[in-house]
Amino acid sequence: MIAATAGRRVTPAIAIANPLDHATEIKHLFVAHGMPSFPDYFDRTYPAAVRGGAMSWLGRDESGRVVMHQACFPRRFASAQHELVACLMVNLMVATAYRSFFPALTLLKHAVQDLEARGGIDFLYADPNTAGRMLLEAVGFAPMGTLQRYVLPVSDRRVVLDGLIRLFHAWLRAKNGAGAGAGMAAVAHAAQGFPLGSVAAPRLRSPTVAAYHDAALYASRLAGYPGALDWWLTLQGPADGQAGPPAAALLIRGPDASGMASLKAWRRAPEVDPAASLPSLIAQLRRRGCTRLQVSTLAESAFGRALRRAGFIPRHDTVPILAKALTPAGAACVAAVDAWEITDLECDR
């Protein structure tokens, strides 16, 4: 995104701002630089994000025009030892005339310094493109892990290939077993009206790290949520009771017209094996005409390894995750990449 531009220009003046107060200027910057869908994204995402503490940094040229933007969205994580506050760095945009290294670096330095001075934030993280990665590393971010996309074959419209996929699933069940939590009652729910409060807080024991979810997160990361293609699968054990949270809950979007479905959230109680949901999930997906199920998580995590054992195949498209710890608790969390259990719902891309 950042490329050298001929000519010398004055470095833009940078200030922290409530993005809602400058919505028109920010939208214009993105639309003028090849992102016509950004205004809809802004309207869907930023109001709730600002209520949760989101902020922007704006760079203005000598005429006062917004030529740079960087936002930060708070995210809450939990482990057995700590409740943590993180900030996800999102929506970096620099006007073409300022796309040399140092204006963007100055913007990011300003943002990081403000966040450090603010206090109450344990770590910053981002999933940048190549140019953004260079800038983040220049202000102290370091690689934490790799967001890896995985795909599970579910069915095929060709009878012979579908039979082979069924054999693949049977082989996986024989090799791995269904895992702890198998045999629980599985129920599919439309996303409209699903009680998100029942799956908001992570329920994992140490050392697992997971994120809190709320309605604003789903709406911001999933355009149109809750839509016709969004549904939840819950597993309920005999001891859970109808009023308590489910033993496991998975949010699926799709399948779409191509047969692809995406697993966007995977919530489970500590005693429930990740593989326990898969037989019921596969059965539901096959009934809905799904051919492939995709999910993204950290390749270096125990959760990523569990997905690979369950038959999910890693694809070539990966995204680096960079982080910068601001507190000792944040440093411990960032270092514990093996314990992270997230999907791309917690990221920006």
C-alpha positions in Angstrom: 0.0 0.0 0.0 2.8 2.4 0.8 5.0 3.4 -2.2 7.6 6.1 -2.7 6.3 9.2 -4.3 8.4 11.9 -6.0 8.6 15.3 -4.5 8.9 16.6 -1.0 5.9 17.4 1.1 5.3 18.7 4.6 4.5 15.8 7.0 0.8 16.0 7.8 -0.3 17.3 11.2 -1.6 14.3 13.3 -4.2 14.3 16.0 -6.4 11.7 17.8 -10.1 12.0 17.1 -13.5 10.5 17.5 -14.0 9.1 14.0 -17.8 9.8 14.1 -17.0 13.5 14.3 -15.1 13.3 11.0 -17.0 10.6 9.2 -17.5 12.4 5.9 -13.8 13.2 5.6 -12.7 9.7 6.5 -15.1 8.1 4.0 -14.0 10.5 1.3 -10.3 9.5 1.9 -11.1 5.8 1.4 -13.5 6.2 -1.5 -11.0 8.4 -3.3 -8.3 5.7 -2.9 -10.1 2.7 -4.3 -12.4 1.6 -1.5 -16.0 2.5 -2.6 -17.5 0.0 -0.1 -15.9 1.7 2.9 -18.8 4.1 3.7 -21.2 1.1 4.3 -18.5 -0.6 6.4 -18.0 2.6 8.4 -21.7 3.0 9.1 -22.0 -0.6 10.1 -18.9 -0.8 12.3 -17.8 2.5 13.7 -20.7 3.7 15.8 -20.7 0.5 18.0 -16.9 0.5 18.0 -16.7 4.1 19.3 -19.2 3.2 22.0 -16.7 0.5 23.0 -13.8 2.9 23.0 -12.5 3.0 19.4 -10.6 6.0 18.2 -8.9 7.3 15.1 -5.8 9.2 14.2 -6.1 11.7 11.4 -3.3 13.2 9.4 -4.1 16.6 7.7 -2.2 18.4 5.0 -1.4 22.1 5.1 -4.9 22.9 3.8 -6.6 20.9 6.6 -7.6 18.0 4.3 -7.5 14.5 5.8 -4.8 12.6 4.0 -4.0 9.8 6.5 -6.1 7.6 8.8 -5.5 4.9 11.4 -8.1 3.4 13.7 -7.9 1.2 16.8 -10.7 -1.0 18.0 -10.7 -2.4 21.6 -11.0 -6.1 22.0 -11.4 -8.1 25.2 -9.6 -11.3 25.8 -9.6 -13.8 28.7 -7.3 -16.4 30.1 -7.6 -18.2 33.4 -5.1 -15.7 35.0 -6.2 -12.4 33.5 -8.9 -10.4 31.8 -7.1 -8.5 29.1 -7.8 -5.4 26.9 -6.3 -5.4 23.5 -6.5 -2.9 20.6 -6.8 -4.1 17.0 -5.1 -1.7 14.6 -7.4 -1.3 11.6 -8.1 0.8 8.5 -4.7 2.4 7.8 -5.1 4.6 4.7 -2.6 7.2 3.3 -3.4 9.4 0.4 -1.4 8.7 -2.8 0.7 11.9 -2.5 1.9 10.9 1.0 2.7 7.3 0.3 6.3 7.4 1.3 7.5 5.5 4.3 7.9 8.4 6.8 4.5 10.0 6.8 2.8 6.7 7.5 5.5 5.8 10.1 4.9 9.1 11.9 1.1 8.4 12.0 1.7 5.0 13.5 4.2 6.2 16.0 1.8 8.9 17.2 -1.0 6.3 17.6 1.2 3.8 19.5 2.5 6.6 21.8 -1.0 7.8 22.6 -2.1 4.2 23.4 0.9 3.6 25.6 0.2 6.9 27.5 -3.5 6.1 27.8 -2.9 3.0 30.0 -5.3 0.2 30.6 -4.4 -1.6 27.4 -2.4 -4.8 27.6 -1.4 -5.3 24.0 -1.9 -4.1 20.4 -2.2 -6.4 17.5 -2.9 -6.4 13.7 -3.1 -8.5 10.6 -1.4 -6.2 8.1 -0.5 -6.5 4.4 3.2 -6.4 3.4 3.6 -2.7 3.5 1.7 -2.4 6.8 3.9 -5.1 8.3 7.0 -3.1 7.6 5.5 0.0 9.3 4.3 -1.9 12.3 7.6 -3.6 12.8 9.3 -0.2 12.7 7.2 0.9 15.7 7.9 -2.2 17.8 5.4 -4.8 16.7 6.7 -8.3 16.3 5.4 -11.4 14.6 3.1 -13.4 16.9 1.7 -16.1 14.6 0.1 -16.8 11.3 -3.6 -16.7 10.5 -4.1 -19.9 8.5 -7.2 -20.8 6.4 -8.3 -24.4 6.6 -10.8 -26.2 4.5 -12.8 -29.4 5.3 -14.3 -31.4 2.4 -18.0 -31.9 3.3 -19.7 -33.4 0.2 -19.5 -33.5 -3.6 -22.2 -33.4 -6.2 -20.4 -36.2 -8.0 -21.4 -39.6 -6.5 -17.9 -41.2 -6.6 -16.2 -38.2 -5.0 -18.9 -37.9 -2.5 -18.4 -41.5 -1.5 -14.7 -40.9 -1.1 -15.4 -37.9 1.2 -17.8 -40.1 3.3 -15.0 -42.6 3.6 -12.6 -39.8 4.6 -15.0 -38.7 7.4 -15.4 -42.3 8.6 -11.6 -42.8 8.6 -11.2 -39.6 10.7 -13.7 -40.8 13.2 -12.0 -44.2 13.5 -8.6 -42.6 13.8 -9.4 -39.8 16.2 -12.6 -40.8 17.9 -15.3 -38.1 18.4 -13.5 -36.7 21.4 -14.8 -35.7 24.8 -18.3 -34.3 24.7 -19.5 -36.7 21.9 -23.1 -37.9 22.0 -24.6 -34.6 23.2 -27.7 -33.3 21.6 -27.1 -31.0 18.6 -29.5 -28.3 17.6 -29.4 -25.9 14.7 -30.7 -22.3 15.3 -31.3 -19.4 13.0 -29.0 -16.5 13.9 -31.9 -14.2 14.1 -33.0 -14.3 17.7 -30.1 -16.5 18.9 -29.2 -15.5 22.5 -25.7 -14.1 22.0 -25.3 -13.5 25.7 -25.0 -17.3 26.2 -21.8 -17.4 24.1 -20.3 -14.0 24.9 -17.8 -15.0 27.5 -15.0 -17.6 26.9 -15.4 -20.8 29.0 -11.9 -22.2 28.6 -9.5 -23.3 31.3 -5.9 -22.3 31.6 -3.8 -21.7 29.6 -6.3 -21.1 26.8 -6.7 -17.5 25.5 -10.0 -16.5 23.9 -11.9 -13.4 23.1 -15.2 -12.0 24.3 -17.9 -11.6 21.7 -20.9 -9.3 21.5 -23.5 -8.3 19.0 -21.5 -5.4 17.8 -18.5 -7.6 16.9 -20.7 -10.0 14.8 -22.4 -7.1 13.0 -19.1 -5.4 12.2 -17.3 -8.4 11.0 -20.2 -10.1 9.2 -22.0 -7.8 6.9 -25.8 -8.3 7.2 -25.6 -10.4 10.3 -27.9 -11.9 11.3 -28.9 -12.9 7.8 -30.5 -15.8 6.1 -27.2 -17.7 5.7 -26.2 -17.3 9.3 -26.9 -20.0 11.8 -25.7 -21.5 15.0 -25.1 -25.2 16.0 -25.2 -25.9 19.7 -24.3 -29.0 21.6 -26.2 -29.5 24.9 -25.2 -32.2 27.5 -27.7 -33.7 30.0 -26.2 -31.7 32.8 -26.2 -28.3 31.0 -29.9 -27.6 31.4 -32.0 -25.6 29.0 -31.3 -22.3 30.8 -27.5 -22.6 30.9 -25.0 -21.9 28.2 -24.5 -24.7 25.6 -21.6 -27.0 26.0 -20.5 -25.9 22.5 -21.7 -23.4 20.0 -20.6 -22.8 16.4 -21.5 -19.9 14.2 -21.7 -20.8 10.5 -22.3 -18.5 7.5 -23.5 -20.4 4.5 -23.3 -22.4 2.4 -23.3 -19.9 -0.4 -24.2 -20.6 -4.0 -20.8 -22.2 -4.6 -21.4 -24.6 -1.7 -18.8 -23.0 0.6 -19.6 -22.4 4.3 -17.5 -20.4 6.8 -17.1 -21.2 10.5 -16.9 -17.8 12.2 -17.1 -18.6 15.9 -16.3 -21.8 17.9 -17.2 -21.6 21.5 -16.9 -24.6 23.9 -16.8 -25.6 27.5 -13.4 -26.8 28.8 -14.3 -30.4 28.8 -15.6 -30.5 25.2 -13.2 -31.6 22.6 -13.1 -29.5 19.4 -13.8 -32.6 17.4 -17.1 -33.4 19.3 -19.1 -30.9 17.2 -18.0 -32.2 13.8 -20.2 -35.2 13.1 -23.4 -33.2 13.8 -22.0 -30.2 12.0 -21.1 -32.2 8.9 -24.6 -33.8 8.9 -26.2 -30.4 9.0 -23.9 -29.0 6.3 -24.6 -31.9 4.0 -28.4 -31.4 4.4 -27.9 -27.7 3.4 -25.9 -28.6 0.3 -22.5 -27.6 1.6 -19.4 -28.9 -0.2 -16.6 -27.3 1.8 -16.3 -25.7 5.2 -13.6 -23.1 5.8 -12.3 -21.7 9.1 -9.2 -19.5 9.9 -7.2 -19.7 13.1 -3.6 -19.4 14.3 -1.5 -22.1 12.6 0.8 -22.3 15.6 -1.9 -22.9 18.2 -3.2 -26.1 19.7 -6.5 -25.3 18.2 -5.0 -25.2 14.8 -3.4 -28.6 15.4 -6.8 -29.9 16.5 -8.4 -28.7 13.3 -5.7 -30.5 11.2 -6.2 -33.7 13.2 -10.0 -33.4 12.5 -9.4 -33.3 8.8 -9.2 -29.6 8.0 -6.6 -29.0 5.2 -4.4 -26.0 5.4 -4.5 -23.7 2.4 -1.7 -21.5 1.0 -3.3 -18.2 1.8 -2.0 -16.9 5.2 -2.0 -13.6 7.0 0.7 -12.6 9.6 -0.4 -11.6 13.0 1.8 -8.9 14.7 1.6 -7.7 18.2 3.1 -5.3 20.7 2.8 -5.9 24.4 2.2 -2.9 26.6 1.9 -4.6 30.0 3.5 -7.8 31.6 0.1 -9.5 31.3 -0.1 -8.5 27.7 3.5 -9.9 27.1 2.5 -13.2 28.6 -0.6 -13.4 26.5 1.2 -12.6 23.2 3.9 -15.1 24.0 1.3 -17.9 24.6 0.4 -18.3 20.9 0.0 -22.0 21.4 -3.0 -21.3 23.8 -4.9 -19.0 21.5 -8.3 -20.1 20.3 -9.6 -17.5 17.8 -11.0 -17.3 14.3 -10.8 -14.5 11.8 -13.8 -12.9 13.6 -11.2 -11.4 16.0 -9.1 -10.0 13.2 -9.5 -7.3 10.5 -9.1 -9.3 7.2 
